[in-house]
């Protein structure tokens, strides 16, 4: 019997969780720091947690994503533009996913990441979020598009762990197969 983890479904559920928690997280953070930094810190935390999920699915070392995440963290507090930060976050997400966790040839990586990240970013931009509620919906929409990465690259199988069957169940299945097929 094989048990497989489905990164596509988990990405969709993770995006839903991010969308639901964005409003309370951003409100709490905005009491402590200025709103644009609170917004960027919330986005950074979602990218960081998703990066950890990606390294787990890709059986990578979590230490390998520290440098990209630290680079993005510096830009949480350094810079005035949320748009520039979001574009950098797209690049860092692509770097973590296709450069560290699921290594791909350069041409394939650029094609898939350009399609998925640009498509997800453009869809959120067309959605034109202007409040925390619409940003929360935009975050979920972005992760819905990100789940297509696993469809386009064929990484739906993730990891499959072999679970040993009970010897009696295995003998029963063999007996049923012999009786039904005659072999």
N, C-alpha and C positions, 0 to 999 in steps of 0.2 A: 504494500500500500504506500502511496506517495502523498505527502502533504506538501503543498507549495504555497508560498506567500505571493500574493498578487500585488505588485507595486502600483499597478494602475488604479485598482480600487482603493488602496491605501492612500494614494495621492489625492484622489477625489475626497476621501473622508478627512484627510489632513487639511485640505483646502477649506472644507466646510467648517472644521474646527477653528482654523485661522480666521475665517470670516465671522464666525460667531463670537470669538474672543477679541476681535479687533476693537470693538467699541469700548468694552470695559478696560482693556489694556491701554488704549490710547488716552482714555479719560484719566485713568490713574497716573500714567506717565506725564500727562500735561499739567497735573497739579505740582509735579516735582521739577519739571524742566519745560522750557519754551516749546510751544506746540509743534513747530517743524522738526525739532530734534526728537520729540516724543513720537511723532509719526515715523520718522526714519528709524528710530530705535525699535519700534514695533515691527517694522518691515524687516530690519536686520535680524531680529530674534526669530521670525518665521523662516527666513532664508537659512539661518544657522541650524535650526531644528530640522529643516528639510534636508540640509546637507548631511546631518548625522544619519537621517533615515537612508539617504542615498548611499552613504558609506557602508551602512549595515547591509543593505540589499546587494551592493557590489562586493561585499566581503573585503572591504578596504580598511585601512588603518585610519581611525578618526583624527590622528595627529596630522595626517596629510592635508586636511582641510583647514587647519588653523591659520596658515598664512593668508589664503584668500579671504577668510572671514575677518581676520584682523585688518586687512586692507580695507574691507568694506566698513568695518567698525570705525576706522579713523575718519571716514567720510560722513559718518553719522553726525559728528560735531564740527567737522571742518567743511565748510561750503554752505552756500545759501540756497541752492536750487534743489527742490525735491525731484524735478524731472531728471536732472543730471544724476542724482543719487539712484533713482529708479533704473536708469539706463546702465549705470555701473552694477547695480544689483543683478540685472539680467545677464550681464557679462560674467559676473562672479558665479552665478548659478550655472551658466553654461560651462564654465571652467571646472567647477566641482563635478558636475554630472558627466560630461563627456571627456574631460581631460584627466580626472582623477578616479572616479568611481567606475564608470563603464568606458574604458578606453576604446576609442574608435580611430580609424584612419582619418587623417586631417580633412580630406574632401567630404567624407560622409558626415563627420562631426560638424563641420561648418554648415553643410546643407540642412541637416536635421535641426541643429540649434538655431539657425537663422529662421527657419520656418516656424519652429515651436515658440521660441522666445519672442521673436518679432511679432508673430501672430498673436500671442497672448498679450503682449504689451500694447499692440495696436488695438486689439479688441477692448481692453480696459480703457485706453485713451478715447476710443469712439464712444464708450459708455459714459465718458465725461463725469467721473465722480467728483462731487463738490462738497459732500458732507461725510461724516463718519459712517453713516448707514450705507451710502452709495460706495464708499471705499471698501467697506466690508463685503458688499456684494461683488465689487470688482476684484477683490482678492480671491474670492471663491471662483469667480469666472476665470481668473488667471490660472489657478491650479487645475480647473477642469481642462483647460487647453494643455497644460503641462503633462497631464496624464496620457496624452496622445504620444508622448515620447516613447513610451514602452510599446505602443502599437506599431509605430513607424520603425523602430529598431529591432523589434522582435525579442525584447527582454522581458516578456511576460512570464517566462518560466522562473525567473529569479533563482532561488535555490530550492532544491528538492531534497528533502531529508527522507532517507529510507527508515521506515518504521517496521520492525520485525512483526510478522503475523504470528498469532498463536499457532503452534504446531497442529492442534486439532482442527482449527479453522482451515489451515492450508490443506490438510488431509481431506477434509470435507469437500473443499473446492475441487481438488484433484479427482475425488470419487465422483462428484457431480459431473465434471467434465468428461470423464471416462464413460459414465452411464449415458450422457446425452449425445456424445459423438461416437461412442463405440470404440474409442481409441484411448 
